[in-house]
Amino acid sequence: MLKIRRAVRDDATQMMLVRREAILAKAAAHYDPATLNDWAGTDITDRVTRIRKKISDPNCIVMVAEVGEEIIGFAMAVPSRNELQALYTRPNPVGHVGRALLAAVEGLAFEAAEFLNCDASLNAESFYRANGYREECRKDHVSSNGGIVSTVVQMRKQRPA
Ligand SMILES: CC(C)(COP(=O)(O)OP(=O)(O)OC[C@H]1O[C@@H](n2cnc3c(N)ncnc32)[C@H](O)[C@@H]1OP(=O)(O)O)[C@@H](O)C(=O)NCCC(=O)NCCS
């Protein structure tokens, strides 16, 4: 049975493995291999450290989706910055895990934030549209080492009335 709960620091490694798997499995049709590999990353150690910090940060809402002991997705928002910062689900037979995670994190974020922005990857654009986000603009995303430029869609959702 699918359970959505707040993340704890011990979830960090599984979350970053989910992130990598989600990108490689679900974004391949929209980005070239170099962009995909740069986004997915090869060394997750640094990412694990960073997500642990976010999990401990009271300004961040970090939630995971799990089935039994296995984490199959996670989401993160920072309401004080009006940002939905991450949403990833690995391939799974459950279905609608992204939608469930998004609803859970929005439910908490919209208590404080009047709107949420996200930089949607091209593969996720229609997912966000189906979940109430509207395009603001398209823009270049520059990789952390500055070597790779890809397109993302800046999207916004207003707090539901
Ligand atoms: C984007 C992502 C989080 C969506 O999660 P998901 O578990 O695949 O999505 P859900 O099953 O909850 O989809 C819910 C609904 O969204 C809609 N949808 C439209 N386009 C979609 C798309 N490209 N992918 C998924 N859902 C889409 C559908 O209406 C779907 O409902 P349906 O199955 O009844 O048709 C997931 O595909 C993912 O991890 N992608 C790779 C990483 C990524 O791009 N993350 C976002 C970074 S901005």
The ligand as an SDF file (V2000), in Angstrom:
LIG
                    3D

 48 50  0  0  0  0  0  0  0  0999 V2000
    7.0440   13.9280  -13.5530 C   0  0  0  0  0  0  0  0  0  0  0  0
    6.8030   12.7690  -12.5930 C   0  0  0  0  0  0  0  0  0  0  0  0
    7.1900   13.1510  -11.1780 C   0  0  0  0  0  0  0  0  0  0  0  0
    5.2990   12.4160  -12.6490 C   0  0  0  0  0  0  0  0  0  0  0  0
    5.0510   11.3830  -11.7230 O   0  0  0  0  0  0  0  0  0  0  0  0
    4.2300   10.0770  -12.1710 P   0  0  0  0  0  0  0  0  0  0  0  0
    4.1770    9.1940  -10.9710 O   0  0  0  0  0  0  0  0  0  0  0  0
    4.8710    9.5410  -13.4050 O   0  0  0  0  0  0  0  0  0  0  0  0
    2.8280   10.7080  -12.5680 O   0  0  0  0  0  0  0  0  0  0  0  0
    1.3580   10.2310  -12.2100 P   0  0  0  0  0  0  0  0  0  0  0  0
    1.2190    8.7670  -12.4900 O   0  0  0  0  0  0  0  0  0  0  0  0
    1.0070   10.6980  -10.8530 O   0  0  0  0  0  0  0  0  0  0  0  0
    0.5230   11.0640  -13.3030 O   0  0  0  0  0  0  0  0  0  0  0  0
   -0.6440   11.7420  -12.9730 C   0  0  0  0  0  0  0  0  0  0  0  0
   -1.2990   12.3410  -14.1930 C   0  0  0  0  0  0  0  0  0  0  0  0
   -0.4880   13.3210  -14.8370 O   0  0  0  0  0  0  0  0  0  0  0  0
   -0.8620   13.3910  -16.2290 C   0  0  0  0  0  0  0  0  0  0  0  0
    0.2810   13.4120  -17.1130 N   0  0  0  0  0  0  0  0  0  0  0  0
    0.3170   14.0870  -18.2660 C   0  0  0  0  0  0  0  0  0  0  0  0
    1.5110   13.9810  -18.8010 N   0  0  0  0  0  0  0  0  0  0  0  0
    2.2640   13.2280  -18.0220 C   0  0  0  0  0  0  0  0  0  0  0  0
    3.6270   12.8100  -18.0740 C   0  0  0  0  0  0  0  0  0  0  0  0
    4.4510   13.1760  -19.0550 N   0  0  0  0  0  0  0  0  0  0  0  0
    4.0890   12.0230  -17.0800 N   0  0  0  0  0  0  0  0  0  0  0  0
    3.2700   11.6510  -16.0820 C   0  0  0  0  0  0  0  0  0  0  0  0
    1.9610   12.0370  -15.9950 N   0  0  0  0  0  0  0  0  0  0  0  0
    1.4750   12.8350  -16.9420 C   0  0  0  0  0  0  0  0  0  0  0  0
   -1.7630   12.2810  -16.4970 C   0  0  0  0  0  0  0  0  0  0  0  0
   -3.0480   12.8760  -16.5130 O   0  0  0  0  0  0  0  0  0  0  0  0
   -1.6310   11.3710  -15.3020 C   0  0  0  0  0  0  0  0  0  0  0  0
   -2.8360   10.7540  -15.0270 O   0  0  0  0  0  0  0  0  0  0  0  0
   -3.3290    9.4420  -15.8810 P   0  0  0  0  0  0  0  0  0  0  0  0
   -2.3290    8.3620  -15.5930 O   0  0  0  0  0  0  0  0  0  0  0  0
   -4.6700    9.1550  -15.3100 O   0  0  0  0  0  0  0  0  0  0  0  0
   -3.3560    9.8410  -17.3070 O   0  0  0  0  0  0  0  0  0  0  0  0
    7.6240   11.5020  -13.0160 C   0  0  0  0  0  0  0  0  0  0  0  0
    7.2290   11.1300  -14.3210 O   0  0  0  0  0  0  0  0  0  0  0  0
    9.1260   11.6710  -12.9640 C   0  0  0  0  0  0  0  0  0  0  0  0
    9.7420   11.3930  -11.9360 O   0  0  0  0  0  0  0  0  0  0  0  0
    9.7780   12.1010  -14.0620 N   0  0  0  0  0  0  0  0  0  0  0  0
   11.2130   12.2110  -14.1540 C   0  0  0  0  0  0  0  0  0  0  0  0
   11.7690   13.3040  -13.2490 C   0  0  0  0  0  0  0  0  0  0  0  0
   11.1400   14.6480  -13.5340 C   0  0  0  0  0  0  0  0  0  0  0  0
   11.0440   15.0760  -14.6660 O   0  0  0  0  0  0  0  0  0  0  0  0
   10.7360   15.3090  -12.4640 N   0  0  0  0  0  0  0  0  0  0  0  0
   10.2010   16.6290  -12.5380 C   0  0  0  0  0  0  0  0  0  0  0  0
   11.3140   17.6180  -12.5170 C   0  0  0  0  0  0  0  0  0  0  0  0
   10.6850   19.2020  -12.9540 S   0  0  0  0  0  0  0  0  0  0  0  0
  1  2  1  0
  2  3  1  0
  2  4  1  0
  2 36  1  0
  4  5  1  0
  5  6  1  0
  6  7  2  0
  6  8  1  0
  6  9  1  0
  9 10  1  0
 10 11  2  0
 10 12  1  0
 10 13  1  0
 13 14  1  0
 14 15  1  0
 15 16  1  0
 15 30  1  0
 16 17  1  0
 17 18  1  0
 17 28  1  0
 18 19  1  0
 18 27  1  0
 19 20  2  0
 20 21  1  0
 21 22  1  0
 21 27  2  0
 22 23  1  0
 22 24  2  0
 24 25  1  0
 25 26  2  0
 26 27  1  0
 28 29  1  0
 28 30  1  0
 30 31  1  0
 31 32  1  0
 32 33  2  0
 32 34  1  0
 32 35  1  0
 36 37  1  0
 36 38  1  0
 38 39  2  0
 38 40  1  0
 40 41  1  0
 41 42  1  0
 42 43  1  0
 43 44  2  0
 43 45  1  0
 45 46  1  0
 46 47  1  0
 47 48  1  0
M  END
$$$$
